[in-house]
């Protein structure tokens, strides 16, 4: 039985950690879940800390879905 894992904003940011968990989900090791509120939080923090445009972060969120 594949475990269901809620990926909170602290897991989705930093990017390397997000990539690891998404990779695990794509590979079938976990079933990843998050909410729109979680997406908003990590995107807001990346935009603040690194100046990445929200539109670019939205593309990442869409790929994750």
ChimeraX attribute file (.defattr): number of C-alpha atoms within 10 A of each C-alpha:
attribute: neighborCount
match mode: 1-to-1
recipient: residues
	/A:1	5
	/A:2	9
	/A:3	11
	/A:4	12
	/A:5	13
	/A:6	14
	/A:7	19
	/A:8	17
	/A:9	20
	/A:10	13
	/A:11	17
	/A:12	21
	/A:13	18
	/A:14	13
	/A:15	12
	/A:16	11
	/A:17	13
	/A:18	18
	/A:19	15
	/A:20	13
	/A:21	20
	/A:22	19
	/A:23	13
	/A:24	14
	/A:25	18
	/A:26	13
	/A:27	10
	/A:28	12
	/A:29	15
	/A:30	18
	/A:31	17
	/A:32	18
	/A:33	13
	/A:34	14
	/A:35	12
	/A:36	8
	/A:37	11
	/A:38	18
	/A:39	19
	/A:40	15
	/A:41	16
	/A:42	21
	/A:43	24
	/A:44	17
	/A:45	16
	/A:46	17
	/A:47	15
	/A:48	12
	/A:49	9
	/A:50	8
	/A:51	10
	/A:52	14
	/A:53	13
	/A:54	15
	/A:55	11
	/A:56	11
	/A:57	18
	/A:58	14
	/A:59	10
	/A:60	13
	/A:61	15
	/A:62	8
	/A:63	8
	/A:64	12
	/A:65	8
